[in-house]
Amino acid sequence: MSHNTPLSPRPLHHLSDVQRRVLTTRQLRQHGVTASVAAERSRAGGPWQQILPGVHLLHPGPATSEERLLAALLYTASRGQGADGSVPGGGEPHGEAMITGLAALALHHFSSAPPLASLDRIDVLVPRTRRLRATGFVRFVRAGTLPGPQYVAGVPTAPVARALADAVARLTDAVLVRRLLTESVRHGHCEATAVVAELNSARLLSRPHVVDAVDALLAEGRAIAEGRLYDMIRGHHLPEPLWNVELRLPGGPALGGVDAYWRDQAVAVEIDTRAARQDEEVWRGGFGRKREHLERLGITVVRVTPKKLRETPEEQAAVVRTALIAAADRDPASYVVVLPR
């Protein structure tokens, strides 16, 4: 607040520095500043400025990235206030709204995303039922069901996979789309399957440049998952398997490839990189049928996901070790031919 601000009936010490610099007309009224006074001080050349309708920046000069983010959220919340000042979304000061798109990816520290200060628009994710119009630098993305926000530097932010889908929906730069998608898995922000599921939900997989980027994303995700599988097996002192092989019946058809195979114990490990959109029918038609066929031959198949390899490698190693130990108590498996894949 400037030195000309009237004494406030409500102290400001509970607000952060940025929250003291960006306030709505209603918030100013609660602190003793009438709407007419706020409007007067926000005139051209005045000490304040109206950065968005009903949202004031309490200093002259350009807004910082933090101030623009807060202003976008305050504007969104203020448009849905009831007569009592409440906003949709319960007790959260910004309601259900959260930052998404490129701005969210910048908050998540994506090196391939443009910096916040360079963005002309800040995308805000809101429920589909909200009647809101884009204005200034605020643009709205609507969803039937909102994900739970992640708080990055105190800002409610869409999870990476959702933010990526919202960003890709507005991007035509194939190179940037590819960089954003591959960075999401390369730097451990999320799993490839989560990204593909969001892109599919947003009906973006029909765009050729998105399909190309997804192919690169899945290849990147599989390579990372394979590396984690190697680290898990060696880091937990499991016997060395045959890596990345194809199993066949002698003189018969191929049974399918597996990522690791212990011939003496007839135990196979397979990384499941199915996208979340693939339902149980697809599972039965592909992964499930192969697994059932192998198990009928006496081969134990341990299925691991990239997420489990990243988050719980010790548990996955214990599952594999148990399968190897249990092999001694099983009937011998059928003989299969093992070939490099």
LUMGU-629836 format. One line per field, with one value per residue (C-alpha): residue in three letters; residue number from 1; x, y, z. Coordinates in nm, 2 decimals. Layout:
<pts>
residuo <- c(ALA, ...)
num <- c(NUM, ...)
x <- c(X, ...)
y <- c(Y, ...)
z <- c(Z, ...)
</pts>
This chain:
<pts>
residuo <- c(MET, SER, HIS, ASN, THR, PRO, LEU, SER, PRO, ARG, PRO, LEU, HIS, HIS, LEU, SER, ASP, VAL, GLN, ARG, ARG, VAL, LEU, THR, THR, ARG, GLN, LEU, ARG, GLN, HIS, GLY, VAL, THR, ALA, SER, VAL, ALA, ALA, GLU, ARG, SER, ARG, ALA, GLY, GLY, PRO, TRP, GLN, GLN, ILE, LEU, PRO, GLY, VAL, HIS, LEU, LEU, HIS, PRO, GLY, PRO, ALA, THR, SER, GLU, GLU, ARG, LEU, LEU, ALA, ALA, LEU, LEU, TYR, THR, ALA, SER, ARG, GLY, GLN, GLY, ALA, ASP, GLY, SER, VAL, PRO, GLY, GLY, GLY, GLU, PRO, HIS, GLY, GLU, ALA, MET, ILE, THR, GLY, LEU, ALA, ALA, LEU, ALA, LEU, HIS, HIS, PHE, SER, SER, ALA, PRO, PRO, LEU, ALA, SER, LEU, ASP, ARG, ILE, ASP, VAL, LEU, VAL, PRO, ARG, THR, ARG, ARG, LEU, ARG, ALA, THR, GLY, PHE, VAL, ARG, PHE, VAL, ARG, ALA, GLY, THR, LEU, PRO, GLY, PRO, GLN, TYR, VAL, ALA, GLY, VAL, PRO, THR, ALA, PRO, VAL, ALA, ARG, ALA, LEU, ALA, ASP, ALA, VAL, ALA, ARG, LEU, THR, ASP, ALA, VAL, LEU, VAL, ARG, ARG, LEU, LEU, THR, GLU, SER, VAL, ARG, HIS, GLY, HIS, CYS, GLU, ALA, THR, ALA, VAL, VAL, ALA, GLU, LEU, ASN, SER, ALA, ARG, LEU, LEU, SER, ARG, PRO, HIS, VAL, VAL, ASP, ALA, VAL, ASP, ALA, LEU, LEU, ALA, GLU, GLY, ARG, ALA, ILE, ALA, GLU, GLY, ARG, LEU, TYR, ASP, MET, ILE, ARG, GLY, HIS, HIS, LEU, PRO, GLU, PRO, LEU, TRP, ASN, VAL, GLU, LEU, ARG, LEU, PRO, GLY, GLY, PRO, ALA, LEU, GLY, GLY, VAL, ASP, ALA, TYR, TRP, ARG, ASP, GLN, ALA, VAL, ALA, VAL, GLU, ILE, ASP, THR, ARG, ALA, ALA, ARG, GLN, ASP, GLU, GLU, VAL, TRP, ARG, GLY, GLY, PHE, GLY, ARG, LYS, ARG, GLU, HIS, LEU, GLU, ARG, LEU, GLY, ILE, THR, VAL, VAL, ARG, VAL, THR, PRO, LYS, LYS, LEU, ARG, GLU, THR, PRO, GLU, GLU, GLN, ALA, ALA, VAL, VAL, ARG, THR, ALA, LEU, ILE, ALA, ALA, ALA, ASP, ARG, ASP, PRO, ALA, SER, TYR, VAL, VAL, VAL, LEU, PRO, ARG)
num <- c(1, 2, 3, 4, 5, 6, 7, 8, 9, 10, 11, 12, 13, 14, 15, 16, 17, 18, 19, 20, 21, 22, 23, 24, 25, 26, 27, 28, 29, 30, 31, 32, 33, 34, 35, 36, 37, 38, 39, 40, 41, 42, 43, 44, 45, 46, 47, 48, 49, 50, 51, 52, 53, 54, 55, 56, 57, 58, 59, 60, 61, 62, 63, 64, 65, 66, 67, 68, 69, 70, 71, 72, 73, 74, 75, 76, 77, 78, 79, 80, 81, 82, 83, 84, 85, 86, 87, 88, 89, 90, 91, 92, 93, 94, 95, 96, 97, 98, 99, 100, 101, 102, 103, 104, 105, 106, 107, 108, 109, 110, 111, 112, 113, 114, 115, 116, 117, 118, 119, 120, 121, 122, 123, 124, 125, 126, 127, 128, 129, 130, 131, 132, 133, 134, 135, 136, 137, 138, 139, 140, 141, 142, 143, 144, 145, 146, 147, 148, 149, 150, 151, 152, 153, 154, 155, 156, 157, 158, 159, 160, 161, 162, 163, 164, 165, 166, 167, 168, 169, 170, 171, 172, 173, 174, 175, 176, 177, 178, 179, 180, 181, 182, 183, 184, 185, 186, 187, 188, 189, 190, 191, 192, 193, 194, 195, 196, 197, 198, 199, 200, 201, 202, 203, 204, 205, 206, 207, 208, 209, 210, 211, 212, 213, 214, 215, 216, 217, 218, 219, 220, 221, 222, 223, 224, 225, 226, 227, 228, 229, 230, 231, 232, 233, 234, 235, 236, 237, 238, 239, 240, 241, 242, 243, 244, 245, 246, 247, 248, 249, 250, 251, 252, 253, 254, 255, 256, 257, 258, 259, 260, 261, 262, 263, 264, 265, 266, 267, 268, 269, 270, 271, 272, 273, 274, 275, 276, 277, 278, 279, 280, 281, 282, 283, 284, 285, 286, 287, 288, 289, 290, 291, 292, 293, 294, 295, 296, 297, 298, 299, 300, 301, 302, 303, 304, 305, 306, 307, 308, 309, 310, 311, 312, 313, 314, 315, 316, 317, 318, 319, 320, 321, 322, 323, 324, 325, 326, 327, 328, 329, 330, 331, 332, 333, 334, 335, 336, 337, 338, 339, 340, 341)
x <- c(0.00, 0.13, 0.18, -0.15, -0.36, -0.62, -0.57, -0.70, -0.96, -0.80, -0.43, -0.22, 0.04, -0.13, -0.07, 0.25, 0.43, 0.28, -0.07, -0.03, 0.05, -0.24, -0.59, -0.94, -1.19, -1.37, -1.05, -0.96, -1.31, -1.25, -0.93, -1.10, -1.05, -1.38, -1.43, -1.42, -1.09, -0.95, -1.07, -0.92, -0.58, -0.58, -0.62, -0.34, -0.04, -0.17, 0.01, -0.19, -0.33, -0.62, -0.44, -0.77, -1.13, -1.18, -0.82, -0.57, -0.19, -0.08, 0.22, 0.31, 0.51, 0.50, 0.36, 0.59, 0.52, 0.40, 0.17, 0.02, -0.04, -0.21, -0.41, -0.54, -0.65, -0.81, -1.00, -1.13, -1.24, -1.40, -1.62, -1.79, -1.84, -2.17, -2.34, -2.15, -1.82, -1.78, -1.63, -1.68, -1.45, -1.49, -1.23, -0.96, -0.91, -0.90, -1.18, -1.13, -0.93, -0.57, -0.29, -0.25, -0.09, 0.25, 0.24, 0.19, 0.48, 0.70, 0.60, 0.69, 1.04, 1.02, 1.33, 1.16, 0.86, 0.88, 0.95, 0.65, 0.75, 0.74, 0.38, 0.11, -0.16, -0.20, -0.43, -0.66, -0.83, -1.19, -1.51, -1.71, -2.01, -1.83, -1.95, -1.63, -1.49, -1.13, -0.99, -0.65, -0.39, -0.63, -0.76, -0.98, -0.97, -1.28, -1.31, -1.59, -1.38, -1.08, -0.77, -0.64, -0.41, -0.04, 0.09, 0.41, 0.56, 0.22, 0.03, -0.24, -0.11, -0.25, -0.06, 0.20, 0.01, -0.30, -0.09, 0.08, -0.25, -0.38, -0.06, -0.04, -0.40, -0.30, 0.04, 0.12, 0.50, 0.59, 0.94, 0.82, 0.55, 0.80, 1.04, 0.77, 0.65, 0.99, 1.10, 0.81, 0.94, 1.31, 1.32, 1.08, 0.78, 0.53, 0.49, 0.44, 0.12, -0.03, 0.05, -0.09, -0.41, -0.46, -0.38, -0.63, -0.90, -0.85, -0.88, -0.54, -0.41, -0.55, -0.31, -0.01, 0.25, 0.11, 0.12, 0.49, 0.57, 0.39, 0.59, 0.91, 0.76, 0.68, 1.02, 1.18, 0.95, 1.04, 1.41, 1.39, 1.19, 1.44, 1.72, 1.53, 1.48, 1.85, 1.93, 1.67, 1.80, 2.16, 2.11, 1.92, 2.17, 1.93, 2.08, 2.16, 1.89, 1.89, 1.79, 1.53, 1.46, 1.20, 1.05, 0.94, 0.82, 1.07, 0.98, 0.66, 0.53, 0.67, 0.54, 0.63, 0.91, 1.00, 1.24, 1.42, 1.42, 1.58, 1.60, 1.67, 1.38, 1.15, 1.07, 1.01, 0.97, 0.77, 0.75, 0.39, 0.38, 0.02, -0.15, -0.42, -0.67, -0.63, -0.91, -0.94, -1.05, -0.73, -0.54, -0.71, -0.64, -0.27, -0.07, -0.31, -0.33, 0.05, 0.09, -0.17, 0.00, 0.34, 0.20, 0.03, 0.38, 0.50, 0.67, 0.60, 0.55, 0.61, 0.45, 0.60, 0.50, 0.73, 0.57, 0.63, 1.00, 1.04, 0.85, 0.89, 1.19, 1.26, 0.91, 0.94, 1.27, 1.11, 0.84, 1.09, 1.31, 1.00, 0.92, 1.28, 1.28, 0.94, 1.06, 1.22, 0.88, 0.71, 0.70, 0.96, 0.84, 0.81, 1.12, 1.12, 1.37, 1.52, 1.63, 1.76, 1.49)
y <- c(0.00, 0.35, 0.61, 0.78, 0.47, 0.52, 0.34, -0.01, -0.16, -0.50, -0.54, -0.66, -0.85, -1.18, -1.13, -1.20, -0.92, -1.00, -1.03, -0.68, -0.54, -0.71, -0.67, -0.68, -0.39, -0.59, -0.66, -0.29, -0.20, -0.44, -0.24, 0.09, 0.19, 0.27, 0.18, 0.54, 0.60, 0.29, 0.40, 0.75, 0.61, 0.37, 0.65, 0.70, 0.85, 0.75, 0.55, 0.24, 0.07, -0.16, -0.46, -0.65, -0.56, -0.53, -0.61, -0.34, -0.33, -0.11, 0.04, 0.20, 0.02, -0.33, -0.62, -0.90, -1.26, -1.34, -1.04, -1.14, -1.49, -1.37, -1.11, -1.38, -1.60, -1.31, -1.20, -1.55, -1.58, -1.24, -1.31, -1.59, -1.43, -1.45, -1.17, -1.28, -1.27, -1.65, -1.81, -2.15, -2.41, -2.39, -2.24, -2.18, -1.80, -1.86, -2.10, -2.41, -2.22, -2.31, -2.21, -2.44, -2.45, -2.29, -2.08, -2.39, -2.57, -2.27, -2.29, -2.67, -2.56, -2.68, -2.55, -2.58, -2.37, -2.00, -1.79, -1.66, -1.29, -1.36, -1.50, -1.28, -1.50, -1.69, -1.99, -2.06, -2.39, -2.36, -2.58, -2.59, -2.44, -2.11, -1.83, -1.64, -1.43, -1.40, -1.05, -0.88, -1.15, -1.40, -1.69, -1.97, -2.34, -2.53, -2.88, -3.10, -3.25, -3.06, -3.23, -3.16, -2.87, -2.88, -2.58, -2.45, -2.15, -2.11, -2.09, -2.35, -2.52, -2.80, -3.13, -3.16, -3.40, -3.18, -2.86, -3.03, -3.12, -2.76, -2.62, -2.86, -2.78, -2.43, -2.50, -2.55, -2.55, -2.92, -2.88, -2.71, -2.98, -3.25, -3.08, -3.03, -3.39, -3.55, -3.32, -3.43, -3.79, -3.72, -3.50, -3.71, -3.47, -3.76, -4.08, -4.10, -4.30, -4.01, -3.76, -3.98, -4.03, -3.65, -3.59, -3.86, -3.71, -3.37, -3.53, -3.42, -3.75, -3.69, -3.40, -3.52, -3.32, -3.44, -3.80, -3.76, -3.61, -3.89, -4.15, -3.97, -3.94, -4.32, -4.41, -4.18, -4.32, -4.68, -4.61, -4.45, -4.74, -4.99, -4.80, -4.81, -5.18, -5.24, -5.03, -5.21, -5.56, -5.47, -5.24, -5.50, -5.78, -6.00, -6.26, -6.12, -6.21, -6.23, -5.88, -5.78, -6.12, -6.29, -6.63, -6.89, -7.25, -7.49, -7.49, -7.29, -6.94, -6.65, -6.61, -6.25, -6.03, -5.97, -5.72, -5.96, -6.34, -6.59, -6.91, -7.15, -7.02, -6.95, -6.60, -6.30, -5.93, -5.71, -5.34, -5.24, -4.91, -4.92, -4.58, -4.53, -4.50, -4.87, -5.06, -5.41, -5.54, -5.42, -5.57, -5.91, -5.88, -5.81, -5.81, -6.03, -6.30, -6.32, -6.34, -6.62, -6.82, -6.79, -6.89, -7.20, -7.30, -7.26, -6.92, -6.67, -6.32, -6.02, -5.70, -5.37, -5.02, -4.72, -4.55, -4.84, -4.86, -4.49, -4.48, -4.82, -5.00, -5.19, -5.34, -5.44, -5.60, -5.80, -5.92, -6.04, -6.21, -6.39, -6.52, -6.65, -6.82, -6.98, -7.13, -7.42, -7.53, -7.53, -7.80, -7.74, -7.50, -7.61, -7.56, -7.24, -7.09, -6.76, -6.52, -6.16, -5.91)
z <- c(0.00, -0.07, 0.20, 0.09, 0.16, 0.44, 0.76, 0.72, 0.96, 0.88, 0.92, 0.62, 0.81, 0.73, 0.36, 0.16, -0.01, -0.35, -0.19, -0.05, -0.40, -0.58, -0.43, -0.57, -0.53, -0.27, -0.07, -0.08, 0.05, 0.34, 0.41, 0.41, 0.05, -0.13, -0.50, -0.60, -0.42, -0.58, -0.92, -0.87, -0.77, -1.07, -1.33, -1.58, -1.41, -1.06, -0.79, -0.87, -1.18, -1.26, -1.40, -1.47, -1.42, -1.05, -0.97, -0.87, -0.87, -0.59, -0.76, -1.09, -1.35, -1.50, -1.30, -1.21, -1.31, -0.95, -0.96, -1.30, -1.17, -0.86, -1.05, -1.29, -1.00, -0.81, -1.12, -1.18, -0.82, -0.81, -1.11, -0.93, -0.59, -0.43, -0.23, 0.08, -0.11, -0.12, -0.42, -0.57, -0.44, -0.07, 0.16, -0.10, -0.16, -0.54, -0.55, -0.78, -1.03, -1.11, -1.35, -1.65, -1.99, -2.06, -1.74, -1.53, -1.71, -1.64, -1.27, -1.29, -1.41, -1.76, -1.94, -2.28, -2.17, -2.23, -1.92, -1.74, -1.81, -2.19, -2.20, -2.34, -2.19, -1.87, -1.89, -1.59, -1.56, -1.43, -1.41, -1.73, -1.54, -1.48, -1.70, -1.76, -2.05, -2.13, -2.07, -2.07, -2.03, -1.88, -2.09, -1.96, -2.01, -1.90, -1.78, -1.66, -1.38, -1.24, -1.12, -0.77, -0.79, -0.70, -0.52, -0.68, -0.50, -0.33, -0.66, -0.74, -1.05, -1.27, -1.26, -1.53, -1.75, -1.75, -1.80, -2.10, -2.27, -2.22, -2.36, -2.66, -2.75, -2.84, -2.99, -3.36, -3.32, -3.37, -3.23, -2.91, -2.86, -2.89, -2.65, -2.39, -2.40, -2.39, -2.11, -1.90, -1.87, -1.91, -1.60, -1.40, -1.40, -1.48, -1.66, -2.04, -2.00, -1.79, -2.06, -2.34, -2.14, -2.10, -2.47, -2.56, -2.33, -2.49, -2.84, -2.95, -3.08, -3.43, -3.49, -3.69, -3.50, -3.17, -3.29, -3.39, -3.05, -2.87, -3.05, -2.93, -2.58, -2.56, -2.68, -2.42, -2.15, -2.24, -2.25, -1.90, -1.76, -1.90, -1.74, -1.41, -1.45, -1.50, -1.19, -0.98, -1.06, -1.02, -0.73, -0.53, -0.62, -0.81, -1.05, -1.39, -1.64, -2.02, -2.13, -2.39, -2.54, -2.75, -2.64, -2.89, -2.88, -3.05, -3.42, -3.33, -3.32, -3.12, -2.77, -2.74, -2.61, -2.25, -2.09, -1.86, -1.84, -1.60, -1.80, -1.51, -1.30, -1.59, -1.46, -1.70, -1.63, -1.86, -1.84, -1.90, -2.09, -2.19, -2.19, -1.93, -2.21, -2.29, -2.12, -1.99, -2.33, -2.49, -2.20, -2.26, -2.63, -2.60, -2.28, -2.10, -2.37, -2.39, -2.01, -1.99, -2.26, -2.09, -1.76, -1.91, -2.01, -1.65, -1.70, -1.42, -1.56, -1.34, -1.47, -1.36, -1.46, -1.52, -1.22, -0.99, -1.11, -1.03, -0.70, -0.54, -0.69, -0.36, -0.36, -0.72, -0.65, -0.37, -0.60, -0.85, -0.58, -0.45, -0.79, -0.84, -0.50, -0.56, -0.89, -0.69, -0.57, -0.91, -1.18, -1.45, -1.72, -2.08, -2.29, -2.49, -2.73, -2.62, -2.89, -2.89, -2.95)
</pts>
